[in-house]
Amino acid sequence: MRDVFMLSIAAMLLFSSCAVIRPGEAGVKQTLGKFDDQVATEGTVFFNPFTSKVIKESTQTNNIKLILTLPSKEGLSVESEISILYRLEREKIPSVLQNLGRDYESIITSVFRSASSDVCAKFYAKDMHSGMRSNIEEEIKVKMNENLKKQADGIELIAVLMKSIQLPPGLANSIERKLQAEQDAMRMEFVIQQAKLEANRKIIDAEGERDAQKILSEGLTEEIIKIRSIEAFNRLSTSPNTKIILTDGKTPMLIDANE
């Protein structure tokens, strides 16, 4: 009976002194409050349950979602849904845990609030709703990296995404009217351009017709007309149809007798 009890105790100690690291995780052993520099990857990690424990952290890409009101250059408040994509660098997890603790996501959030306020205050509200948004996101990311590295190295920021931008109602309406006016102006410019092209085409056609008539008239001399008339009458002489020819002695006029 005693042997069974001892075996049970040994089994409990064995299972409580190992940790399983799954794919996408990394484990760091903490002994008497101090983190080990060695990072364990997939597999089993054994430790002394009386003095140590294994802290497991994700090495996959994580997403922090926030809904914040951001300031603009003109003093307006812009509401936006934010996604902060980050991951922990495996070999630097002990440094992150030692300096920031396991609640490092709250540090990332605080750093974002500070960086976003500084950056967004340099841009107009309409910029957050236009093609400038990507520039704002990149500037926030750069500033966050600078501030995070001052506290702990090992957090890799992948992207800062500003989604669902909600502008103040008055500004949103103004932007819509401006965009509509720009589209109308572009459409009118296209119509005018098409009209100009059509007018130019007609001018070119008229000039071509004029030049053709000029060339033709300059080439029709009296000698050429006489030659063409002789050729025409020669062809008529071979025709079986009856013809009536009226002439003033200079230019003949042909009339078909069958009509």
DRENNU-884456 format. One record per residue (C-alpha): z, x, y. Coordinates in steps of 0.25 Angstrom, whole numbers, plus 5000, padded with zeros to 4 digits. Example, Ala and Ser with C-alpha at 12.3 -4.5 7.8 and 13.67 -1.06 7.14 Angstrom:
<nodes>
503150494982
502950554996
</nodes>
This chain:
<nodes>
500050005000
500450115009
499050185006
498350065010
499050055023
498750195026
497250175023
497250055032
497850135043
496850255041
495650155041
496150095054
496250225060
494950265055
494150145061
494950145074
494650295076
493150285077
492150215086
490650175084
489650215094
488450125094
487050145099
487050135114
488450185115
489150315118
490650345114
491650435122
492950475115
494150455125
495350535120
496650525128
495850465140
494850585140
493450555137
492750655127
491450725133
490750695120
489950565119
489850495106
488550415102
488150325091
489150335079
490550345076
491650415084
492950445078
494250465087
495750465087
496150325090
497550365095
496950455106
495550425108
494550315109
493050305110
492350245123
491050185120
489950165131
488550115132
487450205134
486450095136
485850045149
486849945155
486649845166
487649805177
487349675183
487849645197
487649535208
487849595221
487649565236
486949685242
486849715257
485549735265
485149815277
485149695286
486549645281
486149535271
486749515258
485749515246
486249475232
485649545220
485849555205
486049695201
485849775188
486349915186
485749985174
486450105169
486850185157
487850295154
487450435151
487950455137
488450595139
489150565152
489950445147
491250515147
491050555161
490750415165
492050365158
492950475163
492550445178
492250295178
492850245166
492350135157
492150035169
491050125175
490149995177
491049955188
490850095195
489350075193
489449935200
490249985211
489350105214
488150005214
488849915224
489050035233
487650085231
486949955233
487649925246
487250055252
485750045247
485549895250
486049915264
484849995267
483849895263
483449755269
483749635260
482249605258
482149745252
482949705240
481949595238
480749675239
480149805233
481249885239
482249835229
481849945219
482150055230
483449985233
483849985218
483450135217
484250175229
485450105223
485350175210
485250305216
486450285225
487250235213
486950355205
487450445216
488750365217
488950355202
488750505200
489850535209
490850465200
490250485186
489050545180
488450475168
487950335173
486450325173
485950215182
484650165177
484350055187
484849965198
484149835199
484249725210
483949595204
483949445210
483949485224
484449365233
484149385247
484749295258
484049165259
483549185273
482949325270
482349275257
481549165264
481149265275
480649365264
479849255257
479249205270
478849345273
478249375260
477449245261
476949285274
476449415269
475749355257
475049255267
474649375276
474149445264
473349325259
472749305273
472349455274
471649445261
470849315266
470449395278
470049515271
469149425261
468549365273
468249495280
467649545267
466749415266
466349435280
465949585278
465149545266
464349445274
464049545284
463549645274
462649535268
462149495281
461849645285
461149665272
460249545274
459949585288
459549725283
458749675272
457949585281
457749695291
457249795280
456249685275
455749645289
455549795293
454749815280
453749695281
452649755290
451349685292
450649775282
451649745271
451449595274
449949605272
450049675259
451049575254
450149465258
448949525251
449749545238
450149405239
448749355240
448249445229
449349375220
448849235225
447449265221
447849275206
448549135207
447849015200
448548925210
447748865222
448248925235
448048895250
448149005260
448348985275
448249095284
448049135298
447249245295
448449335294
449549285285
449249185274
450049065269
450049025255
450048875251
450148835236
449048725235
449748665223
450948615231
</nodes>
